[in-house]
Amino acid sequence: MGIEGHKVEPRSQEFVIPQEVMLGPGQQLFDFAARCLSEFLDALPVGNQGLQLGFSFSFPCHQTGLDKSTLISWTKGFRCSGVEGQDVVQLLRDAIQRQGTYSIDVVAVVNDTVGTMMGCEPGVGPCEVGLVVDTGTNACYMEEARHVAVLDEDRGRVCISVEWGSFSDDGALGPVLTIFDRTLDHESLNLGAQRFEKMIGGLYLGELVRLVLAHLARCGVLFGGYTSPALLRQGGILLEHVAEMEDPSAGAARVHAILQDLGLNPRASDAEFVQHVCAAVCTRAAQLCAAALAAVLSRLQHSREQQTLQIAVATGGRVFERHPRFLSILQETVMLLAPECDVSFIPSVDGGGQGVAMVTAVAARLAAHRCLLEETLAPFRLTREQLAAVQAQMREAMAKGLQGEASSLRMLPTYIRDTPDGSERGDFLALDLGGTNFRVLLVRVATGGVQITSQIYSIPECVAQGSGQQLFDHIVDCIVDFQEKQGLSGQSLPLGFTFSFPCMQLGLDQGILLNWTKGFNASDCEGQDVVCLLREAIGRRQAVELNVVAIVNDTVGTMMSCGYEDPHCEVGLIVELEVCGSLEGDWELLEHSVWHREMLERGRPRLLCELTTGWSNSRVQQTCLELAVCWGEEGKAFTQGTGTNACYMEELRNVASVAGDSGHMCINMEWGAFGDDGSLSMLSTCFDASVDQASINPGKQRFEKMISGMYLGEIVRHTLLHLTSLGVLFRGQQTQRLQTRDIFKTKFLSEIESDSLALRQVRAILEDLGLSLTSDDALMVLEVCQAVSQRAAQLCGAGVAAVVEKIRENRGLEELTVSVGVDGTLYKLHPHFSSLVAATVRELAPRCVVTFLQSEDGSGKGAALVTAVACRLAQMTCV
């Protein structure tokens, strides 16, 4: 009722199932149940309201969900055809639908034992065991979750249905089986099965007594050696007869009356003998039941490491209700076998019906939460039509951008006109500036491949925010230092400059800085050609000769790096995990590196160069790539590359801003800004809007904010806050930690979605964030992470599909074979991102055969290869 504290008002009605229904077709049984349900509801004021139903189904089942249960085998005299191996909940749903009278949703299936335990009245202590001895018998108990392998959990408890009626089906109870047990089993509907139940269950106690009495009569011990047809007929003696005959208060007269009803003429001494037989059969049943219960209680006591286990056992079933001494014998035997357990026995309320209703109420709450979760995540689950629309919108924006029309895609020419063809040779310098640290590299391109030597240098904060002249002088000083260490002093090598800040490129070696980002604010640089600033600094340094050939965007470098290995590589893609953070707080990122064990063994370095001692240069470079991280001085801060971007080789004739009708031009799409014109508004959720409004550039980079790792964690956090406010998560309790911006790192998505992580590990990750949660909460958080990252990967795939389809149509090909060079920690480290991108491209661009190649250092090796290609083309022009 939910008023005046805990208040429950059960109403019930019993229906007798005819024998022909118990043995007939399964549909007949469930149609009978649906008719009884309608008849019951006809007498109640339920009207047309939707009703939620809990289904107590007390037969051995394999339960795969709260509302999914497959019948293993019939027991208790049932043998309905077409039911074993079927989901009994679905069979009941089908029958209710055929009945068509009421709107009923079956939300939970529960066996009567669990219902008995769950219906235990509050206030009697922890009721964690249910015991039913009815026509059959079973027990359930609350097991430590860590002991249940299928759950893969390490905390909490879960209700286990023992299904102990089948105990001894393997012959374990052979020594205590009598000839009467074997005869009963041979005459049963399930020969060799449910052997323990056949020694305890109320369906069988009367039959055991009948078999013993018939045997004694044949031996001349009872009834003067006379039997009757009723005594020899199966089912002639029922549990009710046994209970009445054993009851001391009934007296001999009642025993004589029951025996006479069986067509017998008992002597005066027969009544006492019959009472002894009834007592022996029922005492054995109670003692066997107590032995099994003691085993359960002892397990709980040992697993919980308690000297004395205090526990309540809920009991239910007709044997408890009708047999006068069954419970007392059970209690005495349990005390004897499990003296370390202090057990209270609590009779069930309403035959376990209230417990089933309680389970149903919980299931209804969970079902309501599931609906709210699905409703919340629905906008993240994009259809093929929505993805195709994104692809078409991007194609339109690409065309406008190439023609210089208003577009959210800037489509910037990079003045790179070719990809590596494998003939490039020589030594090249590369400079990679993208954060508070930068790298200088020597790249040797030879017949055997590419060899890289590199050094990482720090840019002090005072330099990054000082004058432009001071910044570029510092960079040149570091280049000179690197040349001296490599024995290159006095040599004028071609240099490629990866400059990962927003630029407008006017030529291969001309790039106008639009604005500083990532903590840089050097004066007199914005609006200037950064290559000229570098050359001027070179000029101020005496006896230094450097030939700056190209300025390179990191996305272009990625494409060129992969293009050296695969001539079909004409697309570059970057999808980063995070953009910035603290090394102190994000040391775990190291664990994703292929070399993380060595890094951890060497300890946390003050400078990355200390970490690289003894490593080959290629491994240093690869480690930096895998992490996409450069550490600040003292290891306090780091910055990473761009959020997401793409480039590709466009036909020069389509690029309005560059003269020429033949050849190709690499286009830097700057696709992070796609949708800034509102074209993605239909896909944007309220959570995207919250993240955008809290960003440093509201209304900008909308595509990037739906894809890049910098934002995915925040989208998840806002989604979790919303679900918490609805009461779906964390019991509706808001936590200060979850309300902290950027507390939910995108790396957590990668960890939580990892196929190798168990649910308990997922929960541990979330608990480290200060979130108190249940296993259901952990599963829902996992679903949120999956929905957000799947949308990101699908949107990225839709963008790639737009690019490769444009290349195919540009060239008038029926089918295009093309490779995409990819860099970025989100793509590389997230367990499913790369496969989701590839699957989306296959679906949206079926006429393109696309291979994805992971880049080996696009910002370093790629810059050198851009320079190498430029040198090769320059030599060809001279020739």
N, C-alpha and C positions, 0 to 999 in steps of 0.2 A: 504493500500500500504506500510506503514511503512517508507515512504520517505517524506522529506520536511514537517515534522510535521504530523498532523492528516489529512489523505487524504483517502476518500472513494469514489469509483466509482461504484454505483449500476447499474445493468442492469436487466430489468424485462420484463415479458410478461404475459398477462392475458389469461386465458382459461375459457370458460363458461361450467359449469357442466350441462349436460342434465338432465331433470327431471327424466327420467327413471333410470339414474345412481344414483340420490339422493335417490330414493326409492327402488333400486334393492339390490342384494346381496352385502355384504361388500367387497368381493374380487373384484367385478366389479368396485367399486369405487376406490380402491387402485391401481388396474391395470390401470385405466384411469389416475390417478395421475402420475404413473410411466411412462406411454406413453407421457404425457405432459412434464414431466421432460426431457425425452430423446429428444423430439422434440425441446425443448428450448436449450438444450446443443449442439444439432447438428449445431446450427448457431453460436456457440462460439468456439474459438480456444483452447479447453481444452485437446484435444488429449487423451492419455491413462493415464493421471495422476489421482491419487486417489483424490477424492473430499469429503469434509466434509459438511454435510447437516444439516441445522437447520429446524425443522418441526414446522410451526405455525399451531396449531390445536385449533380452537376457539370454542370448545364445552366443557361442564362441564366434567372434568376429575379428577381422583384421581391420583396425581403424586407422585410416590415413588422414583424417581431418576431423574437426569437430562435427561436421555434417556429412562425413563419408565413411561408410563402414561396410565391409564385404563379409557376408556370412561364410564362415569356414565350414561348419557342419551343423546339421540339426541335432538337437538333444530333446530330452523331456517328452518323448513320444510324438514329436512333430516330424513329418516327412513330406513337406510340400515340395512339389516339383518345380524346377526352373528358378530356384532361389539361391542355392549354394553357388558361391562364386560371383554373386551379384551384389550391387550396392543396395542395401535394404532401404536406405533413405530415399533413393531415387524411385524405388518401387512404391514406397508409401506416397511420395509426391505425385507419381503418375496416377495412383488410385484416388487421391484427393482431387486431382484435376478431373478425373472421369466423373467423380461424384458431383463436382461443380457447384456445391451449395454455398460454401464459405471460402473466403480468401485466407488461406493458411500457408504460412511459410515454415517449413521444417528447418530449424536453425541448429539443432544439436541432436546427436544420437548418444545415448548413455545407457550402459548396462545397469541393471537394478542394484548391483553392489555399489557402484560409484554413487548412484542416487541415494542409497542408504547412508553412505558416509557424508555426502554433501548436505543431507537433510538433518544432520545432527544439530539439536537445538544449541544456539550460542550460549556461552556462560558455563559449560561443563568442562572447559579445558580443551586442549588441542585434540580434536577428533581426527585422527589420521589413518584409521583403519576401518574398512567396512567389511562386514561378514554377513552373508546371506545363506540361510539353509531353508530352501523352499522346496519346490519340486526337484530342483537341482541345487548345487551349492557352488559358491565362489567367494573370493576375497579380493579386496583391493587395498592398497596402502600408498602412502606418500614416500616415494623413494628419493634419495639424493640424486639430483640430476646428473652429477658427474659420473654416476655408475651406469647411466643409460647411454650406450654407445650411439644409438641412432640419433640422439639429440645433439651430440657434440657440444654439450654445455658443461660448465664447471661450477655453477652456482644454482641455488634454489632447489626446489623439489618438484616432482611431477607424479601424478597419480598413475599407478601401475595396476592394471587388472591382471591378477595372477592366473586366472582361468584354471584353477587347480582341480576342477572336475576331471580333467584328463590326466592328472598325475597317476602314475602306474600303468599308463598305456604301454610303457616299455617294459613292464614286468617287475617294477621295483617293489611292489607290494605282494609279490607272489607268496611269500611265507605266511601271510595272514589271510589269504583268500581261502574261503571254505568251498565245499562242494555246492553249497547253496548260492554263493556269489557266482560261481562258474555257470550254474544252471540259469540263473537270472540273466547273466550276460548273453548266454547262448540263445535265449528266447527273446532278447531285446531287438529293437530296430537298428541298433548300431553296434553290432557284434565287435568286441575287442576294444571299444572306445569308451571314454568317460568312466573308467574303472573305479576311480576314487569316488566320483559322484554316485555311482551305483551302490556304494557302501554307506552313504551318508544322506543323500537327497530324499526328500519326503515322497517323491514319486515311487521310490524303490523300497522304503522301509516296510510298508505293508506287504509287498510282494515277498520280501525275505522272510517275514514272519509266516506268511502262507506256506512257503516252501518248507520251512522247518516243521510247522504243524502237520503238514501232509506227510512228511517223512516219519515223524513220531507216530502218527496214526497208523501208517503202514507197518511200523515196527511193533504195533500193539501197545505202545506206551500211553496213547491218548484215545479217547472216544471208543474204547473197547475194540480198537483195531478197525473202526469204521470210518470211511471217508464219505464226502458228499460231492456232487457235481460242482457246487459252488466253491468248495474248498480246493478242488482240482483245477478250477478255471482261473486263468491268468487275470489278475486284477480283482480277484474276489475279496481281498482284504485291503483296505485303504489306510492311509495315515490316520484318519479320524478314528477308525476302529482301534488301531494300535494305541493311540493316545488315551482313548477311553478305557480300554482294558487294562492299561498299566497304571492308570490313576488310582492310587490307594483309596481315595474317597469314594470311588464308584462302587466298590464292593463286589462280591462274587455274583450278586444278582445281575448286575449290568453285564459282566463277562458272559454269564449264561445266556442272556438275551441276545447278545451279538452272535454267539456261536450257534444259537438256535436259528437265527436269521440266515445262517449259512447252511441250514439243513442238517445240523449236527445235533446229537443228543448227548451233551456232556455229562460226565459223572461229577460228583461233588468235588473230587480231588483234581479234576481237569482244569478248573478255573485257576487254581494256584499254579499249576504247571504252565498254563498259557501266559499268565502274568510274568512268570520267570522268563519265558521265551521273549516276550515283548521287551522286558527290561534288558535282557542280554543284547538283543539287536540294537536297541536305541542307545544303550550305554556304550557299546562299541562305536556307534556312529558319532556320539558326542566326544569320545576320547580321541578318535582319529581326527576329527575336526579340530580339537584342542591341540593335538600334536602339530598339525599344519599351521595353526595360528601361532603357536609358540615359536615355530621356525621363523615366521615373519617378524614377530616381536623381537626375537634374539638378533635377527639381522639389523633391525632398526637400532637396537641398543648398542651393538658393536660398531655400526657404521657412523653413529653419532658420538661414539666414544663417551657414553654416559654410564656412570656406575649404576644408577637406577633410572630406568626409563619410565616416566609417568605419561600415560597415554590413555585416550578413550577409544573404545571400539564400538562403533554403531552396529547394532544387530537387527536383522530383519528376516522375514520369511515365516511361512506357516508352521514350520517345525518348532521355532521359538515360541510362536503364539499359542500353539495347541498342545505341545508336549510338556507335561508338568515338570519334568526333572532335567530336560536337556541342557538348559542354561546353567543349572547348578553343577552338573557333572563337568560341563565345559570349563567353568571357572576353577573348579578344584584341580582339574588336570593341567590347566595353564599355570596355576600357581606352583604345581609340582615340577613342571618342565621348564618354566621360565621364572624362577624365583626373583631374578633381578629386575623384573618388570612389574610396575604398579599399574594394574589395568582396571579401568572402569568400563562396565558394559552398559551402553545406552540404547534402549529400544528405539527403533526408527519411527519417524513421524509419517503417518499416512503411507506406510509400506514403501517408503523411498520416493514417493511421488513428489513430495516437497523438495527433496534433493534434486530430482530431475528438473523441477521448475527453477531452482536456483542456478543450475548449470545453464539452463535455457536463458535465464535473465542475463547471465554473464555473456553468453554467446550472442544474445541480441545486442548487448552493448558493443561487443567487438565487431559485430556486423555493421552497426551504425558507424563505428569508427572507420571501418573498411570503406564504407560509402563516402565518408568525408575525405579519406585519403585519396581515393580514386578521383573524386571531384577536384581535389587540389592539384593532383598530378596530371590530370587530363590535358591541360594546355601544353605540357612539356612533351606529350606523346604525339609526335607529328605524323600525319598520314602521308602516303606517297603523293597525293594531290598537293598537299601543302609544300612538300619538299620540291616538287616539280615547279610550283609557283615561285619559290625562292630562286631556283635555277633560272627560270625565265626572266625574273626581275633583274638578276645579276647580269644576264646576257644583255639586257636592254641598257643597264647602267654602264656596262663595258663599252658598248657601241657609242653611247653619248660621250663618255669620257675620252675615248680615242679621237672623237671629232671636235673636242674642245667645248662641247655643250655642257650645260649645267648637269652635274651628276654627282652622286655620293662617292663614286669611284674616280680617283684622280688620274689613274692610268698614266703614270709618269714614265717617259722614255728614260732608259738608263744608258743609252748610247753603246750598249753591248750588242754587237751584231751577229755574233756566232758563239757556239758552244765548243768546248774542246773536241778536237778530232783525233787526239792521240799522238800527233806529231810534235807537240810542244816539248821543248827541251831548254834547260838552263837553270840558273840560280835566280831566285826572286825573293825580295823582302815583302813581308806583309805586316801591316800595322792594324791592330784590332782595338778600336776605341769604342766602348759601349757602356762604360760605367766608371766607378771610382778606382778601378784597376784596369790596366790595358796590357796587351801582349805585343811583343815584337817577335816575328817568326822569320826564319830562313827556310825557304821551301826549295828543295832540289827536285826538279822534274827531269827524270832520266828514263832510259829504256826499261829499267826494272820497276819503275813506279815512282811514287812521290815519297821523299824523305823530309821530315819536318823537325826542325830544332827551334825551341821557343823559350822565351823568358817572360815572366810576369812582373810588371812594375806597378807600383802604387802611385796614385795621384792624391797628394794631401788635400784636405778640405780647403785650406787657404789658397791652394793653387786652383782648384776647381771653381772657386768662387772669387778669384782675384781677377787680374787683367788677362785679356786674350793673349797678349804677347808673352806673359809669364807662363801661361798654360802650354802654348806651343813650343816655347823654349825648353820647358821641362820635358816634353815629349821627344824633342830632338836630342836632348842630353841622354835620354834613356836609349834611343836608337844607337847613338854613338857608343854608349857603354856596351850594348849588345854586339855591335860590330867588332869592338876591341876583343871581347871575350871569344868571338867566333873566328878571329883572325881575318876580318874583312875590312880592316881600316884602309882607307884610301881607295876602295873599290866603289864604283858607281853602279849599283844594281837597280833594276827596275823595281818599283815599289807599288804595291796595291794597298789602298787605304780603306779599311772597313770602318765606316763612320755611322754608328747606329743612333743617329739623332735625326729629327725631321729635316729633310733637305729638299730643295728644288734643284734637280740636276739639269744643267745646261749643256753638258758635254761629258765625255768619258772621264775627263779630269777636271770637271767644274761642278761644284755643288754648293749652293747657297743655303746656309743654315737658316732655317725658318724660326726655330726657337729651341732653347735648351730644355732638357728634361732630366730626370734621374738625379737631381741634386746639383747639377752644374748651373753656374750662372756667371761664367767668365765674361767680362765686359768687352765691348767692341767686337763681338763675333757675330751676333745675330744680324742677318742681312748681308753677311760677307761670304766670299768664296773660301771655304775652309782649306781647299787645296792651296790657294794663294797664301793663306795664313801659315800653312805648314812650310811652303817653299820660302817664304820670307824668313821664317825661323831658321831654316837650313842655311840661308844666305848669311844670317848673323853669326852662325857658328863657323869659324875659320877651318879650312882644310877638310871640309865635309862635302861630299858629292852624293846626292841622292836624286834619283830620277823618278818622280811621282807620276806614274802612268795612268792610274785609274782610282776613282773613288767608288766604293762598292757598298751597296745595301746588303745586310746580312742574308736576306731572303734570296737575293741574286747569287750571293756566294754559295748558298746551299745548293742551288741548281747547278752551278758551275762545278762544285766539288763532286757531285754525283755524275755530272756530265762527262767528267774525265774517265769514269769507269764504264759508263753506259752512254753511247752516242744518241740513244733515243730519249735521253732526259732533257725535256724542254719546259719543265714546270718546276718551280720551287715553292715550298710550303713550310711555314714555321707556325707551330702551335706550342707556346710555352706553358709551363706549369705555374710558376709564380713570377712576379716581376721584381719584388724586393722583399727583404726581410732581415732578420738578425741571425747571425751565425750562432750566437749563444742559444737562441730559441729554436733554431732550425738545423741543428747538427744532424738530425735524422735524415736529412736529404742525402748525406754522404752514403747512407746505407743503400741507396738506389744505384750507386756507381758500380761499375764492373770491378773496380779496384778498391771497394770500400773496406775490405778487411785489412789490406795493407795500410790504408789511411788511418783506420782506427788504431791499429797496432802501433803506429808511429805517434799517436797522441794528437791533441789539438794544437796545430801549429800557430805561431804568432804571425807568420807570413807563409803564403802558399809555397814560396820558393824553398822554404825549409822542408816542406813535406815531400818535395820531389827529389831529394837527395838520393842518388843511386838508381833512379829510374831512367829508362830510355826516354828520349824527348817525345817520341810518338805516344808513349803511354801517358806522359804528362798531358799532352795535348788531348788525348782521347778522354782522360778523366775530366778535364775542364769542359770538354764538349758534353759528356754525359750529364754533368751537373748543370751546365750552362751557368756556372757560378764563378764570380771573381770575388775574392775576399778583400775586405778593407784592412787597413793597418790595425794590428792587434786583434784581427779576426772579429771585429765588432759588427761589421755590416757588409752586405754584399748587394750587388745588383745583377740582374739577368737581362736577357735580350728582350726583344719586342714581344707583345702579346700574341698577335697572329697576323700573318700577311702572306701574300702569294705573288709570284711573278711568272711570266711565261714568254715564249718567243712568238711575237706577233708579226704578221706580214707588214713590211714597211709601208706599203701603199695605203694601209688602213690608219696610219698614224699621222693625223693632220698637222701636228706641230713640228714634224721633221720632214725635210724635203727628201724626195726619192720615191721611186715606184717599184723597185726590185730589192730583194733581200729581206732580211729579218731585223727585228728590233726587240730586245728584251724589255718588257713593260713591267714596271713596279706598280702593282695594282693599288697598294695601300687599302686593302679591302676591309681593314678593321673599321673604316668609316662607312661601309656599306649600310644602308638603312637610315643614315642620319637625316635623310629627306622624308622619313616617315613610311617608307615602303615596307618596313618590317613590323609596323605597329600591330598588325593583326596577330603576330606571333609573340608579341611581348606580353609578359605576365605582370601582375602587380608586384611580384618579387623582383623582376628585372627593373621595374620603375624605381623601386626602393633603392636598389644597388646603384642605379644611374644617378639618382638625386644625391646620394651620399658620396659620389665620386668627385674627383677634382675637376672633371670636365663634363658636367651634366649635358645631356643631349648629344654628346659626341661619341664616336667609336661604338655605335650601338651593336654592330655585328661582333666586334671584338668582345664586348661585354657579355655576349651570349655564348662565346666559344672559349675565350682565353682563360687559362688557369688562374689568372689574377682575380677573376670575378666569380668563378664557379662555386668556390667555398662560401662566398657571401650570399649567393643565390640560395644555396642549401640552408644556410643559417636563417635567412629570412623565412624560408619555407617551414623550417622547424619551429620558428617562433609562432607562425600562423597556426600550425597544427597543435601546438601547445595551448594557444588561446582557445582553440575549439575543444580542448580536453582530450584530444586524440593521443597526445604524447605526454610522457612524464607526469601522468595523472593531473594534467592541467596546471602544474606548478611551474611558474616562470623562474628561471635562475638568472642571477646577475651575469654569470659567465657567458651564457648563451646570448645575452643582450650586448656583449662586448664585440665591437666591430673587429673583423678579421680574425676572430678567435678560431673559426672553423677553416683551417687551411685547406687548400685544394688538394694537397698531398694526402689528406685524410680520405678523400674520395678514392684515390688510387689504392690506399691501404684497405679501406672498408670493402671495396669491390673486388679485391683480390680473391681469386678462386681458391687459393691455398689457405685462406684464413677461416678458422672456425668461428661460429657465432659468438663464442665466449671471448675470442680475441677482438672481434668487432666491438663487443660491449666494453672490453678493457680500454680500447682507444677512446670511446666516448666517455667513459668514467674518468679518464685522465683529463678530460675537459671540465670535470666537475659536474657531470650530468648523472643524476641518479635515475636508473632506468631498469626496465624489465626486459626479458627476452623479446616480448612482443614489440617493445619500443625499438630495440636494436634492429629487428627485422624491418620495421617501418622506416627507420633512418636509412637502412640499406636501400630500400626502394626509392626513397627520395634522391639519394646519391646517384642511383642508376638512372633515374628519369632525367636528372639535370645533365649528367655527363653524356647520356645517349643523345639528347637533343643537341648538345654541343657538337658531338661527332657527326651527327646527321646533317647539321647545318654546314659544317666544314666540308662534308662530302658533297653536298649540293653545290657549294662554291667550286670545288674541284671539277665536278661534272660540267658546270657551265664553261669552265676554262677549256677542258679537253674537247668538248663538243664544238667550241668556237674554232679551235685549231683544226679539227677535222673538216668543218665546213669551209674554213679558209682555203683549204687545199683541195676541196672537191673530192674527198675520199669516201668510199663506202664504209671503210673500216680503218681506224687509226690505231697504230701501236705506239704507245708513248709511255715514258717513265716520269715519275714525280719524285724529285729529291725532297726529303723531309727532314727537318730538324726541330728540336724543341722537346723539352722534358715531358710535357703532357702527352704528346704523341708517343714518346718512347717508353714512358714509365707507367702510364695508366694501363691496366690489364686488358681493357677491351676497346679503347679509343681507336686504335689503328684498324682493327678488324671492322668496326662499325663504319669508319670512314670509307674503307674499301668496299664494303657491302652496299653502301648508299651510292657510290659512284657506279658500281655495276648495274644497279637498278635504274639510275637516271640517265646513264650514258651507255646503253647496251652495245652500241656500235664502236665503242672504244675499248681496246685492250690495254688496261692501265696497270703498270707495275710501280709499286712504291719502294723507294730506296732510302734507307736511313743515311743521312749525310755524316761524313767524317769531317767535322769542323768546317762548316760553311763560311764562318767569319774569318778564319785564318787561311786554310788551304784554298777555300773558294776565292778569296781576294787575290792570292798569288796566281791562281789559274786564270782569273779575269785578266790579270796583267800579262800572263804568258800568251793568252789568245790575242790580246791587243798587240803584243810584240810580233806574233806570227803574222797577223794581218798587215801590220806596218811593213814588215819585210816583203810580203807579197806585193804590196803597193809599190815599194821601191823597185822591185824587180820588174 
